[in-house]
Amino acid sequence: MINFQYVRAHDVADAVRHIAADPSAKFIAGGTNLVDLMKQDVQRPSRLIDISQLPLNKIEETANGGMRVGALVPNADLAYHTVVARRYPMLASAILSGASAQLRNMASTGGNLLQRTRCYYFYDTAAPCNKRAPGSGCSAIAGINRMHAILGTSDSCIATHPSDMCVALAALDATVCVTGGAGTRRIAFSEFHRLPGDTPEHDTNLGSDEIITAVELPAKGFAANYTYLKIRDRLSYAFALVSVAVGLEMEADTIRDARLALGGVAHKPWRNVSAEAALRGRKANQSTFDTVAGVVLRDAKGFVHNSFKIDLARAAIVRALKQAAAGSPQSQSSKKIA
């Protein structure tokens, strides 16, 4: 591992001062992704700013009926929180589908938002990678790309965002609260992560001197009709080939409101508002679900090894919509697809 300096931030303002003074510094809390990147020489921060002792570990209700989740709340605490599990079960289910119990105990809410892609070539310092070394090329496009993106790709990058939690947060229309040298601001979750374009080295729209302080959930949690369906190569400790978060508001067999987001298919959690609009006011049936799957995947593009993901995503979207409409969400304990 490389040499680096270490400093512990005393409060949020102190953390911002430290990161603003050293552009190559990194925040560390649980460290479940950053430490791996440092061990493999993918990232070489000059300084680690320890934020693990900051008072950002609370889950609180907000005045508008939503919830505020501190950036340092461990993933496990969030998934098993009584109110979150009851009002936002899609989020709890997504978290429990990811990683392992040990990692969920360490990983933080803010860190989950900021984790880097698991592209093989990003982790291989001998291979060209525009995310790691801008302008060097994308080895995945003509390489082994079975796990890679089918939506929102560019000639510079076809990597996918690895988070499960973020797919549910995208579907719930969450808000990211950040603090930086210019003060505080709120970022709609749909605007937080970026598509690769010509600058795949930038995963998010977080400023270089900003720190995530919280994620806010809206009042509507789609607690009655929801699911988080994750399709992967093995039943545990595996990243999604395709995942689907669905929240529906039903009136008899008619869909009054809908949220739909996919994981494992793009450089960011893929929420499709056009598909959501196509669900509203429609009957919850096979015809509707097939139409919506077509809307989501209209611009999908496969590569040498991952074209199968298009058909897989189509089937997963339909299955997830059926699960949500029937009020029979995917179990994350048995993992057998309902």
Secondary structure, DSSP 8 states (H G I E B T S, - for coil): ----EEEE-SSHHHHHHHHHH-TT-EEESS-TTHHHHHHTTS---SEEEE-TTSS---EEE-TTS-EEEETT-BHHHHHH-HHHHHH-HHHHHHHHTSS-HHHHHH-BHHHHHH-----HHHH-TTS-BTTTSTTS-BTTTTS--TTS-SSS-BTTB------SHHHHHHHHT-EEEEEETTEEEEEEHHHHB---TT-TT--B---TT-EEEEEEE-S----SEEEEEEE-SSSSS---SEEEEEEEEEETTEEEEEEEEEESSSSS-EE-HHHHHHHTTSBSSHHHHHHHHHHHTTT----TTTTHHHHHHHHHHHHHHHHHHHT----TTT----
